[in-house]
Amino acid sequence: MGIEWIILVASLIILFLVVKAILRVAIVTLTTAFQILIILIILRVFFLVMPKDVIQQIQELPNTISNLLLPS
């Protein structure tokens, strides 16, 4: 078996691993986005919280945490 075949097989294995990793990241991203969507729907339906309010609370979260940990 020539060196070309070894390089070809190695590159195919690396390509397979890269594609597998990209698919895994895509699946995790889509799953997380779906979970966030479900949480926002639950908040809106059961607690009448609008997504705008949730985004505002998330943006204020660092200040809230710093106020809890380092009271002035």
Number of C-alpha atoms within 10 A of each C-alpha: 5 6 8 9 10 11 11 11 12 12 12 12 12 12 12 12 12 12 12 12 12 12 12 12 12 12 12 12 12 12 12 12 12 12 12 12 13 12 13 15 16 13 15 14 11 8 9 10 14 13 15 9 10 14 11 10 12 12 11 11 12 11 11 13 11 11 11 10 9 8 7 6
